[in-house]
Amino acid sequence: MKLTLGPVLFNWPTLAWSDFYARIADEAPVDRVVVGEVVCSKRSPFRLEAAGAVVERLERGGKEVVIAALALPTLKREIVEIDAAAEGLHLIEIGDVTALAAVAGQPHVIGPMFNVYNEATLSELAALGAMTVCLPPELPMSSVAVLGKAQASPELEVFAFGRAPLAVAARCYHARAHGLMKDACRYVCENDPDGLEVETLDGQPFLAVNGVQTLASGVTVLSGEVADLRAANVARLRLSPQTGDMVAVAQSFRDLIDGRIDAAEQLARISALQLPGEIVNGYLHARPGAVHVSAAS
């Protein structure tokens, strides 16, 4: 079972973004790293000069690099950028059906924001060249098991750590929360490196906002579920970057997969880290995503 580090979903300062990947390159036991802007194309220019050095550093560290495409392209220039990325030297990860025209017929990766709910979709994506499909985080284990048995299936990946990506829209919630328009947002999303907390009217954690993206408030952590995922032919686990110690997160998953620790110890290690929300795993258990189902349950 391999580990994939998904793209940084948040608007981190370029220096912090580069330093994060330098540490991942040198210390994190992950096999694949997805690099690129997924949420908002307005953030991309700030990292253009740093991106080449980041990719080179990761490859020197023995990581396979995949380039992420924007999850919801709405402008012509964004579609042109996806076309250009698809013609590059690296695998590209797409998150929206509009990008299929750019990658069809060549190897590529499907990200977790692409709706893949049944065997027919999985088969069609495989025929178009998908090498890996990261399943949507809301799928229950029963659906994952069915997809794991699909014929001519690409390798399957499951979202195993981080605030689950739920939706991307054309409106910028972050800007609106600060009384700003999307086109004059002042990049206020950089003030919330793990997303802006959204609470219900009675003060309960509900969601997190990241620019135009909606995320879960809780942090998905799959520990006791890893053995079942392996049995369901899941080939990869995805770890989504948060501001905490992602090297420690990756090491705990690597130790669990390799049998050096059990699920209880792995969960204890992650619980001891600084996380932006409560640990949850409800989706995989066909429960609300905001709940945590214990191994005893």
C-alpha positions in Angstrom: 0.0 0.0 0.0 1.5 3.4 -1.1 1.1 6.9 0.4 0.2 9.9 -1.7 0.5 13.4 -0.3 -2.2 15.5 -1.9 -1.8 19.1 -3.0 -1.7 22.0 -0.5 -5.3 23.2 -0.7 -4.7 26.4 1.3 -3.2 29.8 0.5 0.1 29.4 2.3 2.8 32.0 1.8 5.2 31.0 -0.9 8.2 30.6 1.4 6.2 28.4 3.9 4.9 26.4 0.9 8.4 25.8 -0.4 9.8 25.0 3.0 7.0 22.5 3.6 7.9 20.6 0.4 11.6 20.7 1.2 10.9 18.8 4.5 8.5 16.4 2.7 11.3 15.7 0.2 13.9 14.9 2.8 11.8 13.3 5.6 8.3 12.1 4.7 7.9 8.4 3.8 5.4 9.1 0.9 5.6 7.7 -2.5 3.8 10.3 -4.6 3.4 14.1 -4.1 0.8 16.1 -5.9 1.9 19.7 -6.4 -0.1 22.6 -7.8 -3.1 24.9 -7.3 -6.4 23.2 -7.1 -8.7 25.8 -5.6 -8.1 29.3 -7.0 -6.1 30.3 -10.0 -5.5 33.7 -8.6 -3.0 32.1 -6.2 -0.9 30.4 -8.8 1.3 33.4 -9.9 2.8 33.7 -6.5 4.3 30.2 -6.7 5.4 30.0 -10.3 9.0 30.8 -9.7 9.2 28.5 -6.7 7.3 25.5 -8.3 10.2 24.3 -10.5 12.6 24.1 -7.5 10.0 22.4 -5.4 9.4 19.7 -8.0 13.2 19.2 -8.5 13.7 18.9 -4.7 10.9 16.3 -4.4 12.3 14.2 -7.2 15.8 14.3 -5.7 14.2 13.0 -2.5 12.8 10.0 -4.4 9.2 11.1 -4.7 7.0 10.7 -7.8 5.6 14.1 -8.6 2.1 14.6 -10.1 1.0 18.1 -11.2 -2.5 19.1 -10.0 -4.9 20.9 -12.2 -7.6 23.4 -11.1 -10.7 21.6 -9.8 -13.2 24.0 -11.3 -11.9 25.9 -14.4 -14.3 28.6 -15.4 -12.1 30.9 -17.5 -10.5 30.4 -20.9 -7.0 31.0 -19.5 -7.6 28.4 -16.8 -8.5 25.8 -19.5 -5.4 26.8 -21.5 -3.3 26.3 -18.4 -4.7 22.8 -17.9 -4.0 22.0 -21.6 -0.4 23.1 -21.1 0.1 21.1 -17.9 -1.3 18.0 -19.7 1.5 18.4 -22.3 4.2 18.5 -19.7 6.6 15.8 -18.5 4.6 14.8 -15.4 1.4 13.0 -14.8 -1.5 15.5 -14.2 -4.2 15.1 -11.7 -7.6 16.5 -12.7 -10.7 17.2 -10.5 -13.3 18.1 -13.0 -14.8 16.4 -16.1 -14.0 19.5 -18.3 -10.3 18.5 -18.0 -10.9 15.1 -19.6 -10.5 16.6 -23.1 -7.0 17.6 -22.2 -5.8 14.3 -20.8 -7.9 11.7 -22.7 -5.8 9.0 -24.3 -2.7 9.7 -22.0 -1.9 8.5 -18.5 -3.3 10.7 -15.8 -4.7 10.8 -12.2 -8.2 11.5 -11.0 -8.5 13.6 -7.8 -11.0 13.2 -5.0 -13.2 16.1 -6.2 -14.1 14.1 -9.3 -17.4 12.3 -8.9 -16.7 8.5 -9.2 -19.6 6.6 -7.6 -19.9 3.4 -9.7 -18.1 0.8 -11.8 -19.3 2.2 -15.1 -17.6 5.6 -14.4 -14.5 3.8 -13.2 -14.3 1.7 -16.3 -14.8 4.7 -18.6 -12.0 6.6 -16.8 -9.7 3.7 -17.2 -10.4 3.6 -20.9 -9.5 7.2 -21.1 -6.1 6.7 -19.5 -6.7 7.1 -15.7 -3.9 5.3 -13.8 -5.1 6.2 -10.3 -8.5 7.3 -9.1 -8.8 8.9 -5.7 -12.3 8.2 -4.7 -14.6 10.9 -3.3 -14.2 11.1 0.5 -17.9 10.6 1.2 -18.0 7.0 -0.2 -18.8 4.3 2.4 -16.7 1.2 2.7 -19.4 -0.9 0.9 -19.0 1.2 -2.2 -15.3 1.2 -2.0 -15.4 -2.6 -1.8 -17.6 -2.8 -4.9 -15.3 -0.5 -6.9 -12.3 -2.5 -5.8 -13.7 -5.5 -7.6 -14.4 -3.6 -10.8 -12.9 -5.1 -14.0 -10.2 -3.2 -15.8 -10.0 -0.8 -12.9 -7.2 1.8 -12.3 -5.5 1.6 -8.9 -7.8 3.1 -6.2 -6.8 5.7 -3.7 -8.8 6.7 -0.6 -8.7 10.0 1.3 -7.2 8.9 4.7 -6.1 12.1 6.4 -7.1 15.8 6.4 -10.1 18.1 6.1 -12.1 16.4 3.5 -12.8 18.5 0.3 -16.5 18.7 -0.2 -17.3 21.2 -2.9 -15.9 24.0 -5.0 -18.0 26.9 -6.2 -17.6 30.0 -8.4 -18.2 32.3 -5.4 -15.5 33.1 -2.9 -16.9 32.6 0.6 -13.7 33.8 2.2 -14.0 37.2 0.5 -17.7 37.5 1.2 -17.1 36.8 4.9 -14.8 39.8 5.0 -17.2 42.1 3.1 -15.1 41.8 -0.1 -15.8 41.0 -3.7 -14.2 37.9 -5.3 -12.2 40.1 -7.8 -10.9 42.3 -5.0 -10.5 39.6 -2.4 -7.1 40.9 -1.1 -6.2 37.2 -0.7 -7.7 37.1 2.7 -7.7 33.3 2.6 -4.0 33.4 3.5 -5.1 34.4 7.0 -6.6 30.9 7.6 -3.9 28.4 6.7 -6.2 25.4 7.6 -9.4 27.1 6.4 -11.9 29.5 8.0 -14.1 27.8 10.6 -17.9 27.9 10.1 -20.1 27.3 13.0 -23.8 26.7 13.3 -26.1 29.3 15.0 -25.6 27.5 18.3 -21.8 27.6 18.0 -21.2 24.0 16.9 -18.3 23.3 14.4 -19.9 22.8 11.0 -17.6 23.3 8.0 -14.4 25.1 6.9 -14.1 27.6 4.1 -11.0 27.9 1.9 -11.6 30.6 -0.7 -14.1 29.1 -3.1 -13.8 25.7 -1.5 -15.9 24.0 1.2 -14.2 21.5 3.5 -15.2 19.4 6.4 -14.6 20.9 9.8 -13.3 17.7 11.3 -10.1 16.0 10.3 -10.5 12.6 8.6 -8.2 10.0 10.1 -8.5 6.4 8.9 -6.7 4.0 11.2 -8.7 0.9 12.0 -10.1 1.0 8.5 -6.8 0.5 6.7 -6.8 -3.3 6.9 -10.3 -3.4 5.3 -9.2 -0.9 2.6 -6.2 -3.1 1.7 -8.5 -6.1 1.5 -10.8 -4.1 -0.9 -7.8 -3.6 -3.3 -7.2 0.0 -2.3 -3.6 0.6 -3.5 -3.0 4.1 -2.0 -3.9 6.3 0.9 -4.1 10.0 0.4 -2.8 12.4 3.1 -4.0 16.0 2.6 -1.6 18.7 4.0 -2.6 20.7 7.1 -0.3 23.0 9.1 0.6 20.4 11.6 3.5 17.9 11.4 2.8 16.1 8.2 6.0 14.2 8.4 4.8 12.6 11.7 1.4 12.0 10.1 3.0 10.2 7.1 5.3 8.2 9.3 2.4 7.0 11.4 0.6 5.8 8.3 3.7 4.1 7.0 4.4 2.3 10.3 0.7 1.2 10.4 0.8 -0.1 6.8 4.1 -1.9 7.3 2.8 -3.5 10.6 5.2 -1.8 13.0 2.4 -0.4 15.0 -1.3 -1.2 15.3 -4.3 1.1 14.6 -4.7 2.2 18.2 -1.1 3.4 18.5 -1.4 5.1 15.1 -4.5 6.9 16.1 -2.9 7.9 19.4 0.1 9.4 17.6 -2.1 11.5 15.4 -4.3 12.6 18.3 -1.2 14.0 20.0 -0.5 16.3 17.0 -1.9 19.8 16.5 -5.0 19.3 14.3 -7.4 22.0 13.1 -10.5 20.0 14.1 -11.8 16.9 15.7 -10.9 13.5 14.4 -13.7 12.0 12.2 -14.2 9.0 10.0 -18.0 8.7 9.6 -18.2 8.7 5.8 -16.4 5.4 5.4 -18.8 3.8 8.0 -21.9 5.1 6.1 -22.5 7.6 8.9 -22.5 11.4 8.9 -19.0 12.6 8.0 -18.7 14.7 11.2 -18.7 11.7 13.6 -16.0 9.4 14.8 -16.7 5.7 14.9 -14.4 3.9 17.3 -13.0 0.4 16.6 -15.1 -1.0 19.4 -18.3 0.3 17.6 
